[in-house]
């Protein structure tokens, strides 16, 4: 874009004075006007920046300042904002140590952990050191909760520090929350459960009336059969006790069976 502006100012002068002889003051006047027009048009252009907010020391993103003849750094802090992650117990979770700006070759990555939400360096202890940007937990447990810090080094100079705060929800707490939710819905007027939206994480399944009727019928039938068997057994016992001969025969049969 700068090249287009420059050519638009210079080429008309070149064509106008081609193969002509003029006083020096004429060239000076025309070139000075072209320079002023170029500066005014260039100042309205958007400045390309290699800085990627909101954090990290980005040497390659420095922009050259034509007024001071120096490179202006991105001036972002090393510490990135904390990102919160919530995962249920026994589930896997992963955290990435990635940045949107280019890193120098041979960068080193250090993962640290603190049991609380903090950004103070003295509260962390080292977990891993290497070049792997991924920190993976295959089965999260409550003791995995806390703040995880990923720090990227290059030639012993810190480039960026990324933070994750992990919350692991225990299964016992999750079960209590489900029961509490069901209990609170049961206390609604008439014991009616409100319709669940697709966003509800734990939908409550209510059987259809036909299935419910079939189950109740089978249950009552089983109860009646049980009562019938108990009644038949009680009649058999009463008959044996009321007939001595039958009782004697039953006793003899018992002896025969034992022999």
CORDALIN-V814337 format. One record per residue. N is the residue number from 1. RES is the residue in one letter. PHI is phi in whole degrees, -180 to 180 (NA if undefined). OMEGA is omega as a letter, one per 40 degrees, with the letter a starting at -180 (none if undefined). NEAR is the number of other ideal C-beta (glycine too) atoms within 10 Angstrom. Layout:
n->[N:N]
res->[RES:RES]
phi->[PHI:PHI]
omega->[OMEGA:OMEGA]
near->[NEAR:NEAR]
//
This chain:
n->[1:2:3:4:5:6:7:8:9:10:11:12:13:14:15:16:17:18:19:20:21:22:23:24:25:26:27:28:29:30:31:32:33:34:35:36:37:38:39:40:41:42:43:44:45:46:47:48:49:50:51:52:53:54:55:56:57:58:59:60:61:62:63:64:65:66:67:68:69:70:71:72:73:74:75:76:77:78:79:80:81:82:83:84:85:86:87:88:89:90:91:92:93:94:95:96:97:98:99:100:101:102:103:104:105:106:107:108:109:110:111:112:113:114:115:116:117:118:119:120:121:122:123:124:125:126:127:128:129:130:131:132:133:134:135:136:137:138:139:140:141:142:143:144:145:146:147:148:149:150:151:152:153:154:155:156:157:158:159:160:161:162:163:164:165:166:167:168:169:170:171:172:173:174:175:176:177:178:179:180:181:182:183:184:185:186:187:188:189:190:191:192:193:194:195:196:197:198:199:200:201:202:203:204:205:206:207:208:209:210:211:212:213:214:215:216:217:218:219:220:221:222:223:224:225:226:227:228:229:230:231:232:233:234:235:236:237:238:239:240:241:242:243:244:245:246:247:248:249:250:251:252:253:254:255:256:257:258:259]
res->[X:X:X:X:X:X:X:X:X:X:X:X:X:X:X:X:X:X:X:X:X:X:X:X:X:X:X:X:X:X:X:X:X:X:X:X:X:X:X:X:X:X:X:X:X:X:X:X:X:X:X:X:X:X:X:X:X:X:X:X:X:X:X:X:X:X:X:X:X:X:X:X:X:X:X:X:X:X:X:X:X:X:X:X:X:X:X:X:X:X:X:X:X:X:X:X:X:X:X:X:X:X:X:X:X:X:X:X:X:X:X:X:X:X:X:X:X:X:X:X:X:X:X:X:X:X:X:X:X:X:X:X:X:X:X:X:X:X:X:X:X:X:X:X:X:X:X:X:X:X:X:X:X:X:X:X:X:X:X:X:X:X:X:X:X:X:X:X:X:X:X:X:X:X:X:X:X:X:X:X:X:X:X:X:X:X:X:X:X:X:X:X:X:X:X:X:X:X:X:X:X:X:X:X:X:X:X:X:X:X:X:X:X:X:X:X:X:X:X:X:X:X:X:X:X:X:X:X:X:X:X:X:X:X:X:X:X:X:X:X:X:X:X:X:X:X:X:X:X:X:X:X:X:X:X:X:X:X:X]
phi->[NA:-64:-64:-64:-65:-63:-64:-66:-89:-87:-59:-60:-67:-62:-69:-69:-102:-65:59:-125:-113:-136:-70:-62:-64:-67:-65:-63:-66:-68:-69:-66:-66:-64:-65:-65:-65:-64:-63:-65:-70:-68:-68:-87:-75:-68:-85:-75:-127:-94:-88:-117:-70:-111:-152:103:-84:-117:-66:-75:-92:-63:-113:-77:-99:-70:-78:-98:58:-138:-88:-91:-72:-70:59:-95:-71:-71:-85:-87:-62:-75:-105:-95:-129:-122:-140:-80:-59:75:-92:-89:-149:-143:-130:-110:-102:-124:-131:-80:-104:-68:-109:-69:-67:81:-67:-111:-120:-123:-101:-129:-139:-132:-79:-129:-82:-157:-126:-81:-64:-74:-92:-100:-128:-69:-112:-141:-135:169:-123:-78:-80:-104:-113:-120:-119:-74:-139:-71:-126:-56:-71:-79:-63:137:-99:-111:-116:-114:-118:-106:-114:-144:53:67:-112:-74:-104:-165:-129:-109:-124:-131:-109:-100:-118:-103:-87:-64:-64:-63:-65:-65:-65:-64:-65:-65:-64:-63:-66:-65:-64:-67:-70:-69:-84:-66:-55:76:66:-87:-89:-69:-64:-86:-84:-62:-86:-65:-74:-129:-68:-98:-88:-113:-67:-73:-59:-64:-66:-63:-64:-62:-64:-66:-62:-64:-66:-64:-62:-64:-65:-64:-62:-64:-64:-64:-64:-63:-66:-64:-64:-66:-66:-64:-65:-65:-66:-64:-70:-83:-113:-61:-63:-64:-66:-65:-64:-67:-67:-62:-61:-65:-66:-63:-64:-66:-63]
omega->[i:i:i:i:a:a:i:i:a:a:i:i:i:a:a:a:i:i:i:i:a:i:a:a:i:i:a:a:a:a:i:i:i:i:i:i:i:a:a:i:a:a:a:a:i:a:i:a:i:a:i:i:e:a:i:i:a:a:a:i:a:a:i:a:a:a:a:a:i:i:i:i:a:i:i:i:i:a:i:i:a:i:a:i:i:a:i:a:a:i:i:i:a:i:a:i:a:i:a:a:a:i:i:i:i:i:a:a:i:i:i:a:i:a:a:i:a:i:i:a:a:i:a:i:a:i:i:i:a:a:a:a:a:i:a:i:a:a:a:i:a:a:i:a:i:a:i:a:i:a:a:i:i:a:i:i:i:a:a:i:a:a:i:i:a:i:i:a:i:i:i:i:i:i:i:i:i:a:i:i:i:a:a:i:i:a:i:a:i:i:a:i:i:i:a:i:i:a:a:a:a:a:i:a:i:a:i:a:a:i:i:i:i:a:i:i:i:a:i:i:i:i:i:i:i:i:i:i:i:i:i:i:i:i:i:i:i:i:i:a:a:a:a:a:i:i:i:i:i:i:i:i:i:i:a:a:i:i:none]
near->[10:10:7:8:17:15:11:13:17:15:11:12:14:9:8:10:13:7:4:7:5:10:8:7:8:11:12:10:11:17:13:10:12:17:13:11:13:16:11:10:16:13:9:7:10:6:7:7:13:13:16:15:12:9:19:24:18:23:15:11:18:16:15:9:11:10:5:8:7:11:11:13:13:19:9:18:12:14:18:20:10:15:12:11:15:11:17:13:16:12:12:10:19:12:19:12:22:12:19:8:18:12:17:12:6:9:16:14:19:18:22:19:19:19:13:10:15:16:15:9:12:7:16:21:9:11:13:12:12:9:10:11:17:12:19:10:16:9:10:20:11:13:8:17:20:18:21:24:24:24:21:24:15:15:9:6:10:14:21:23:20:25:23:22:17:21:14:21:16:14:11:10:13:14:10:11:13:13:10:10:14:12:9:9:14:10:7:10:5:4:8:9:11:8:6:14:7:5:5:11:9:10:9:11:5:9:10:8:8:8:9:11:11:12:11:10:10:10:10:10:10:10:10:10:10:10:10:10:10:9:9:10:10:10:9:9:10:10:11:14:10:9:12:9:7:12:13:10:12:11:11:10:10:10:8:8:7:6:5]
//
